[in-house]
Amino acid sequence: MQPYLSSYTDFVSPRFLFNKTPAKTSAEVVTPIMPDEGRPYSIATKCAAEFLALMTFVIIGSLQAALSNKNTDGVLNAALCHGVAIVVLVGIFAHISGGHVNPIVTLGIACLGKMPALEAVFYIVAQSLGGIVGSFLVRAILTHDQFVAIQGGATLCGTGIEWYQGFLAEIFTSMFLILTVFLYAVDEKSILAPLSIGLTVIFDILAVGAISGASMNPARSLGPNVVAAIFMNDKLKEGFWSNHWIYYAGPIIGTLLAVALHRLFFARDKRLVQ
C-alpha cells in the first residue's frame, strides 16, 4: 500500500522530486526539510511563513476589491486574484510550512492526524495575526474613502441574501476546498496540487461569491473586520458583524464534513466503504 503524504512539501519540494527514499507512513508527520542544510525548520519559522502568506493573501484580496468596486466583473476579478494568489503562495511556502494559507486547511490536516494539535494551534494564531497585519497595511495603502468603499476588504453576504444562504454557501465551498487539499496534497504526490487548490478557490468564488463572498478562510475574514471596525466603525454596512459568525462556523463545519467524507470514501486502507 502506498503510504500517505502529510504536507504540501511532499509534492513540491526538491526533496520529493529528486529523493527516491519512501515517504513516511500515515502514522508519521513529515517535517519540511531545508534543501541546502538538511535540517528541520523550527516551529517559529513555519509560523512566520504562514503569517507572511496570510498577510500577503489579505492584501491582495482586499486591494483587488478597490478595482472590482468600479466594474461589473467584480466576482470574476475576485476569483482570479484569490485563486492565482493561492497557487503562488502555496508554491512559495510549501517547503517551509506546508503552505496551508488557511486555518481550515490546518484544522483539516490536524483532524487527519497529520499534524500535532499544538503545532496546529500555533499555525492558526500566526495566520490570524497575518490577516490582521495585512489589513492594517491595506488601510495604509488606500485613502479613507477607498477603504470605506470596500468596507475594509471584509467578506460580506450579497444584497438581499439571508444569513442561512451565506452559511450554507460557506459550508459547501469550504468542504469542496478541503477535499481538494486532501486528495491532491495529502493522499497523492501530485505536483499539480497548488494549481488544483487555486482552481478550486476560483470555482468556489465564481459559484457563491455573490452570495456569501466565498471566504472559506476565517483568517481572511477576521483581519478586515477588525481593522474596519477601528477605522470606520460608523460606516459599516448592515450585517457587518451580525452575520460575521458564518465565516467561522461555515468553514469549520465544511472542514469536518470533508474529513468525514475523506474517511468514508477516500482514505484507502482506512476508508469505511471498501
C-alpha positions, 0 to 999 in steps of 0.5 A: 500500500502506498503510504500517505503524504502529510504536507504540501512539501511532499509534492513540491519540494526538491526533496520529493522530486529528486529523493527516491527514499519512501515517504513516511507512513500515515502514522508519521508527520513529515517535517519540511526539510531545508534543501541546502542544510538538511535540517528541520525548520523550527516551529517559529519559522513555519509560523512566520511563513504562514503569517507572511502568506496570510498577510500577503493573501489579505492584501491582495484580496482586499486591494483587488476589491478597490478595482472590482468596486468600479466594474461589473466583473467584480466576482470574476476579478475576485476569483482570479486574484484569490485563486492565482494568489493561492497557487503562488503562495502555496508554491512559495511556502510549501517547503517551509510550512506546508503552505496551508494559507488557511486555518481550515486547511490546518484544522483539516490536516490536524483532524487527519492526524497529520499534524500535532494539535499544538503545532496546529494551534500555533499555525492558526494564531500566526495566520490570524495575526497575518490577516490582521497585519495585512489589513492594517497595511491595506488601510495604509495603502488606500485613502479613507474613502477607498477603504470605506468603499470596500468596507475594509476588504471584509467578506460580506453576504450579497444584497438581499441574501439571508444569513442561512444562504451565506452559511450554507454557501460557506459550508459547501465551498469550504468542504469542496476546498478541503477535499481538494487539499486532501486528495491532491496534497495529502493522499497523492504526490501530485505536483499539480496540487497548488494549481488544483487548490487555486482552481478550486478557490476560483470555482468556489468564488465564481459559484457563491461569491455573490452570495456569501463572498466565498471566504472559506478562510476565517483568517481572511475574514477576521483581519478586515473586520477588525481593522474596519471596525477601528477605522470606520466603525460608523460606516459599516454596512448592515450585517457587518458583524451580525452575520460575521459568525458564518465565516467561522462556523461555515468553514469549520463545519465544511472542514469536518464534513470533508474529513468525514467524507475523506474517511468514508470514501477516500482514505484507502486502507482506512476508508469505511466503504471498501 
